[in-house]
């Protein structure tokens, strides 16, 4: 897994509400890497036996000060909040 991709994930969750439950395997990989780098605080259960097929869920409690500084230095923009058009004219771009 590439560190840059995990930083993109960090930028994506920056504006999320914490605690954040993470269940997708690819996102769990990002959480593991970011936690190991001390960029987030998270609870990650240990992996089960290979092939056990048990679902894992991590809980991200927040981004650390180091994580915030790393985001600012990386130049990655935070994920923009979702804006829904309110007028018909907003659909024409």
ABEGO torsion letter per residue (X at the ends): XBAAAAAAAAAAAAABBOBBBBABAAAAAAAAAAAAAGABBBBBBBBBBBGAGBBBBBBBAEBBAAAAAAAAAAGBBBBBBBBBBABAAAABX
